Amino acid sequence: MILSASSWSRWGINHSRVANMAFRLSVERSTPYPKNPTTIGEHILKRRCELELFQKDVGQQIGVCSCTIMNWEKGSSTPEIRYYPAIISFLGYEPFPEPHTQGEMIRFKRQSLGLTQRQFAELINVDPSTIYQWEHNDRKPLGRASERLAQFLANDAHRTQLCF
């Protein structure tokens, strides 16, 4: 936008001082989402805005209502783990930090599949408290449980079915 001397007088500025000057104002538009999202809700908001989708459209893809998407994006609530696979599919990437320890790898894999600790424990035939201890690096997998866990972590195609 170029401001002329007559524009200045509208704001009560003496135009004789700026009579022969032209100014160009530019405004950088801010994005409605953070450039480096940290929460799942922020990741969803960023992707939705990039795709120019409404919250109801994203909700239909993930399997929730538009109010739920709004709450996730605002940080008022967080998604249940069962929605993680659909969220990851919508985003096109895993929004979780890269795992560095064995416990983080177990949690990363479990969350990516949308499994609770209880569901995961049933799949590999251990107690849910064992999963908690593994994920928090309080205990290392041993024996047959270690073998079943290794099979689970190595197998991407199974999703929720394992045969032991």
C-alpha positions in Angstrom: 0.0 0.0 0.0 1.4 3.4 -0.9 0.5 6.4 1.3 0.3 9.8 -0.2 0.5 13.1 1.5 -3.3 13.4 1.5 -3.5 10.1 3.4 -1.4 11.5 6.2 -3.8 14.4 6.7 -6.6 12.0 7.5 -4.6 11.0 10.6 -3.8 14.6 11.6 -0.3 14.6 10.3 1.0 17.7 8.7 1.3 16.7 5.1 3.8 19.5 4.2 6.5 17.4 5.9 5.7 14.3 4.0 4.4 15.9 0.8 6.9 14.4 -1.6 7.5 11.1 0.2 6.0 7.8 -0.7 6.0 4.9 1.8 5.4 1.3 1.1 4.0 -0.8 3.9 4.1 -4.5 3.9 2.5 -6.8 6.4 3.7 -10.3 6.8 0.8 -12.6 7.2 1.0 -14.9 10.1 0.0 -18.4 9.8 -2.8 -19.8 12.0 -0.5 -22.6 13.2 3.0 -22.8 14.7 5.8 -23.4 12.2 7.3 -26.1 14.4 4.3 -28.0 16.0 5.0 -29.8 19.3 1.6 -31.3 20.1 -0.5 -33.7 18.1 -3.2 -31.0 18.0 -0.8 -28.5 16.5 0.3 -31.0 13.9 -3.3 -31.6 12.9 -4.0 -27.8 12.7 -0.9 -27.2 10.5 -1.7 -30.1 8.1 -5.4 -29.0 8.0 -4.5 -25.4 7.1 -1.9 -26.6 4.5 -4.6 -28.7 2.8 -7.2 -25.9 3.3 -9.7 -28.3 4.9 -12.4 -27.6 7.4 -12.4 -29.3 10.9 -15.4 -31.3 9.9 -13.5 -32.7 6.9 -10.6 -33.8 9.1 -13.0 -35.2 11.6 -14.6 -37.4 9.0 -11.2 -38.7 7.9 -10.2 -39.5 11.5 -13.6 -40.7 12.7 -14.4 -37.9 15.2 -16.7 -34.8 15.2 -15.5 -31.3 14.3 -15.7 -30.3 18.0 -13.1 -32.9 18.8 -10.7 -31.7 16.2 -11.2 -28.1 17.5 -10.4 -29.2 21.1 -7.3 -31.1 19.9 -6.1 -28.1 17.9 -6.7 -25.7 20.8 -5.0 -28.1 23.3 -8.1 -28.4 25.4 -7.9 -32.2 25.0 -5.7 -34.8 23.5 -6.6 -37.7 21.2 -7.3 -41.1 22.6 -4.6 -43.5 21.5 -7.1 -45.5 19.3 -7.2 -42.5 16.9 -3.4 -42.4 16.5 -3.3 -44.6 13.4 -5.9 -42.4 11.6 -4.1 -39.2 12.7 -0.8 -40.5 11.4 -2.5 -41.4 8.1 -4.0 -37.9 7.9 -0.7 -36.2 8.7 1.4 -38.5 6.4 4.1 -38.8 9.1 4.5 -39.8 12.7 4.2 -36.7 15.0 6.1 -38.4 17.9 9.7 -37.7 18.7 12.2 -40.2 17.3 12.8 -42.9 20.0 16.3 -43.2 21.5 15.9 -45.9 24.1 14.4 -49.4 24.0 11.5 -48.1 26.2 10.8 -45.2 23.9 10.9 -47.6 20.9 8.3 -49.8 22.6 6.0 -46.8 23.3 6.5 -45.3 19.8 5.5 -48.6 18.1 2.6 -49.1 20.5 1.2 -45.6 20.0 1.7 -45.7 16.3 -0.6 -48.8 16.2 -3.1 -47.1 18.4 -2.8 -49.7 21.2 -3.2 -49.1 24.9 -0.7 -50.7 27.3 -3.3 -53.2 28.2 -4.0 -54.2 24.6 -0.3 -54.4 23.8 0.3 -56.5 26.9 -2.4 -59.0 25.8 -0.8 -59.2 22.3 2.5 -60.3 23.7 1.1 -62.1 26.7 2.6 -60.0 29.6 1.0 -58.0 32.4 0.2 -54.3 31.6 2.5 -53.2 34.4 5.3 -54.9 32.6 4.7 -52.7 29.5 4.8 -49.6 31.7 8.1 -50.7 33.2 9.6 -51.4 29.8 8.4 -48.1 28.4 9.9 -46.2 31.3 13.2 -48.2 31.1 12.6 -49.5 34.7 12.9 -53.1 33.5 14.3 -54.9 30.5 12.4 -57.5 28.6 13.7 -61.1 29.4 13.1 -64.6 28.1 10.1 -65.5 26.0 8.6 -62.0 26.5 11.8 -60.5 25.0 11.4 -62.8 22.0 7.8 -61.9 21.5 8.6 -58.2 21.9 11.4 -58.4 19.3 9.0 -60.2 16.9 6.4 -57.5 17.4 8.8 -54.6 17.0 10.3 -56.2 13.8 6.9 -56.9 12.2 5.3 -53.8 10.7 2.5 -55.7 8.8 0.7 -57.4 11.7 -1.1 -54.3 13.1 -3.0 -56.1 15.8 -2.7 -59.8 15.2 0.2 -61.9 16.4 0.4 -65.7 16.6 2.4 -67.2 19.4 
